[in-house]
Amino acid sequence: TPKGTGRYRINVGYSAPYAMAVHEDLTVPHKNGKAKFLEGPARRLAPEMDRVIFETLKKKKGLKQALEAAGNVLLAASLKEVPVDTGRLRDSHYLEIG
């Protein structure tokens, strides 16, 4: 298929078994980072990610590259907010495009 066509799905997340519990529990205080460490940046940066996708496509790059660029924006922001005790949660981050 031509560059930039087709359907892609992007997944940004954390694979540690306790990632969802840490993300969702607003009652647990953290020395650093906070709950909703992925959702918060996703909501806040939605316009920025849209802009990154648009600018990447405007440069005649493919949709896959545009989604990867936007995913990297989200991942970088979430890594700044993820609670860190041992570093295992932070180190379990991933970005998948398929």
BELVENVEN-V392934 format. One record per residue. N is the residue number from 1. PSI is psi in degrees with one decimal (NA if undefined). Layout:
# BELVENVEN-V392934
N	PSI
N	PSI
This chain:
# BELVENVEN-V392934
1	153.1
2	153.6
3	132.7
4	0.5
5	171.2
6	180.0
7	134.9
8	154.3
9	134.3
10	135.0
11	124.6
12	129.1
13	-166.1
14	132.0
15	-2.4
16	139.8
17	-27.0
18	7.1
19	-45.8
20	-41.5
21	-44.3
22	-40.0
23	-39.8
24	-24.6
25	102.3
26	-8.2
27	-12.9
28	120.6
29	142.9
30	140.1
31	-36.0
32	155.8
33	-174.1
34	166.1
35	163.2
36	33.2
37	-14.5
38	-43.6
39	-42.7
40	-55.2
41	-35.1
42	-43.5
43	-45.9
44	-36.3
45	6.8
46	-47.0
47	-38.2
48	-41.8
49	-38.7
50	-43.7
51	-42.3
52	-43.1
53	-48.7
54	-47.7
55	-37.9
56	-42.8
57	-35.5
58	-29.8
59	12.6
60	26.2
61	161.7
62	167.1
63	-38.9
64	-43.9
65	-37.1
66	-43.0
67	-38.4
68	-41.3
69	-43.7
70	-40.7
71	-37.2
72	-32.8
73	-47.6
74	-45.3
75	-44.8
76	-41.9
77	-40.5
78	-33.4
79	-26.6
80	-20.2
81	-12.1
82	132.1
83	139.6
84	115.4
85	-60.0
86	-17.3
87	-7.4
88	-41.8
89	-50.6
90	-43.0
91	-10.5
92	9.0
93	152.2
94	157.7
95	117.3
96	138.1
97	127.1
98	NA
